[in-house]
Amino acid sequence: MSTTTTARPAAARHIDQRYMPRVGGIDLEQSLNYIAVADAGVDFCYRCYTGSRLPYQKGARPVLEKIAAEVTAGSSDQREAALRLNDWVSRKVAWAGYHWKHKGKRLATDLALSEENLIEQGYGWCNEQVRVLCCLTQVIDIPSRIVFACNRAGNYGHCVTEVLLAGQWLMLDESFGYAFEFNGKPVRAVDVFGDIRMREHFQPIYKKMCDDLIKELGHSILDGDFAMSVSPNPLDGFEVIGFHNHFVH
C-alpha cells in the first residue's frame, strides 16, 4: 500500500494548534501529547513507537480480564478476539450520543473514569471507548494503541483503535464496531485515508455508517459532538493521524 500522501512534514501543525476535544484528565493529556505521523513519519510510527511487548501483569485488573475472557471465549485467533471486543465495546460502552438520546442529556466529558467505571456507566466518548478497547485487548495479550484522527479544514476529529495482529496493524472503529479490512487483510490507520485505493474503498462504507447514525440520533446531537459524521465525506476525518500508547496496568 502506498503511504506517500500520509507523511508530509511541511504540512504538520504546530503542537499548540492541535484539535482540542472537550475532555479533561487523562483523555486531554493523551490528545495533546500524541505522536503525529506528519511529524514523526510513517516508518517511526509503525516500527519504533509501539512494540508488541505489554507491561500488563495478569491479575491486576480482574474485571477487565473476566469480560475479555467471556467475550472472546471460543475465538479461533487473536483477530476474531479483537473483532468481538470491538463489537462489544460499541454496544456495551455506546458512543456518548446514545446517552443523550436515551437519558435526555449530554454526557459529561471530564469525569476521569477508569475503564471499569466506563463499562459500568455504559456510555463513553470515542476517546473513552478507545481506552476501554485498548485495555480489554491488552489483558488478553493483544497489543493496541489509540489513534487520533482529524481534519484540519473541518476542525473535527475522531478517536479509533489499532491492534497488532501477527505483526500487522488493524484499525478498528469502536464507536461503530467496524474493522477496516480489505480483501481479507488488515488496513492500518495511516492507509485508510492516505492510500487512494483504501480511501476509494472505505469512503462509501463509512459514509453509509454515518448516514445511519444521523437517522438514528439526528443532527442536533451530532452537529457539535461528532461533526465528522455529518460532513459531506466523513472519511476525510482521517486526513491527519496521530498515535498514543495507552497501556493497561
N, C-alpha and C positions, 0 to 999 in steps of 0.2 A: 504494500500500500504506500502511495506517495504521501509524504508529510511535509512537503516543501512549503505549503501555504500556512503551516501552523507555527513556525519558528521565525518570527520577524522582529528581531531586537529593536529595529528602528521604530516600530510601532508600539513598543511597550509603554505602558502608562507609568508615570511616577507613582511610587508606593502610596502617597497621600491622595491619589486620585482614584484609588480602588473603590469598587462598589461597596457602599456602606449599608448592609442589611439592618433591619430594625430588630436587632437582637443584642444581648448582653452576655457577660460572663465568658465561659469557655468558647461559646459559639462566635462571639465577636473577636476574641483573640485569634481564633483559627482563621476567620475570614480576612483579617488584616495582616496575617503573617504567613501566608501560604507561599509556595514556590510557583512563580508564574512561568509557563512554558516559553513565553516570548522573551523572558529574561534569561532563564537557565538553559533553555534548549531542550529539544525532544530527547536527545541521547542521554543527557544527565537525568532528566525526569524519569526515564524508563530503565536506565541501567544503574544509576547511582543513588537515587533519592530514597526508594523504598525497597527493603530487602525481603527475602522470604522467611527469615527467622523472626519469630514472635517472642516478646518478653513475657507473655501471659503464663502464669503459674496455675496449673489445674487446681480447682477447689476454691480459688479466690472469689469467684462470682457465681455461686451455685444456682441462683435463679436464672441467670443467663444460660448457664450450661444445661439446665433442665429443659428450658424452652427450646434451645438449639437441638438438643438430642431428640426431643419429641417431634419437632417439625421435620427433621431430616431422617428420621428412622426409616430404614429400608432403602435409602438413596443408593443408587448404583455407583456414584462417584462424587467428587467434590463439585463438579459443575451442577449436577442435579441438586445437591445440597444447597448450593449458593442460590440457585433459582427458586427453590422452595422458600428459603429465608427471605428473599427479595419479595416474593408474593405475600408472605406472611406479614412483613412489615407494612406493606401497602394497605393491608386490610386491618391489621390489629393496632397499628400506630398510624392511623389515617392522617393524610395531609390536613393541615390546620383549617383549611376552608370548610371541611366537613364539620368541624366543631362549630363554626359559625352557623352552618345550615341546621345542625341537629340541636344545638344549645341556644341559638339565637344571639350569640355574642362572639366577638372576635377573641381568639386565643391569645393570651399574653405571650410576649416574645422574649422575656428576660427572667424566666422562672429558675434558671440554673438547675434543672432537674437532672438526676442521674439517669442512666439508661433504663434501670429498673423502674424508676418513677415515671419515665416517659411511657413505658409499656403499660403501667398501671393506669396512667391518665388516658391512654387510648388514642391520643392525637399528638401531632407534632409538626413543627415547621420542617421544611425539607432538610435543613442542616441538622435538625434533631433526629429526623428519620435516618439520616446517614450515620449518625453516631450509633444508633441502635443496630443498624445492619452491620456496621464495622465490628461492633463488639460481638454480635451473635456469630458472625463468620469466624472471627479470630479465636473464640473459645473452642471451636472445633478445628483449629489449625489451618484456616484459610486466610492467607494474608489479604488485607484490604486497606483502602485509604479513601479519604474524602476528596472529591473533585469539585472545585468551584468553577462554575461556568458563568459567563456574562456576555452581554452585547453592549459595546461602547455607545453606539448611536442611540439605542433604545433605553439605555440605563436600567436594564433589567437583568436578572440572573437566576440561577438555579443551582442547587447542590445535588450531586448524584454520587454514586459509589463505583470504585473499581475494585475488582477482586482478581487475585493472581491464581490462575489455574494452569498447572503443568507448564509454567514458565511464560504464559501468555495472559495479558491483562484483558479483562472483560468489563465493559461499562454497564452498570445496572441503574435504572431509574426507579428508586424505591417508592417514589410518590405514585407511580403508575404500575409498579410491579413488572416493568418491562426490561428485557435483556437485549442488548444491542449485538446481535449475531448476524453474520452474512454468509450465506452458503454453508451453514453449519459451523462457522469459525467465529471466535470471539473478536469483537471490534474494540479497539482502545478509544478512550475518551478523546484523545487528540485527533483521531481519524474520523470521528462521527461528522464533524463539520469540515475538517481540514483536508480530507481526501474527497475529491469531487465525486468519485464513484459512490462512496458511502453517503455523501450528502444527498445525491440524487435518489438513492435507495431509501434512506430514512426520512426524508422530508415529508412525503405523503403519509407515511405511517405515524410519525409524530404529530403531524397536523390533525390527523383523524383522532388521536387520543385526546388532544387538547380541545378539539371541537366537541367531543363527547363530554369533556369536563365542563365546558361552557354550558352545554344543555342541562347538565346536572346541577351546577352550582350558580350559574348566572354571572353576568358581568359585574354586578355590584360587589360580589365577593372577590372576583378575580382581578379586576382592573388595578387595584392597588397592591394586592398581596402576591399575585402571580401574573404580572403584566406580560411576561413572556408567553403565557398560554393564549392570550388574546391578540397577540401581534399577528401581522399578516403571514409570517412564516416563523413559527415558534422555534424551529431548529436553529435559527440564527442566534438563539441564546447561547449556543455552544461555540461562538466565534472565538472567545478568549477562554483559555483553560488554565487552571492552576491546581496545585495539589497540597494537601496537608495530611501528615501522618497522625492518625488518631489511634493510639494503642490502648487496648483494654488492659487494666491492671487489677 
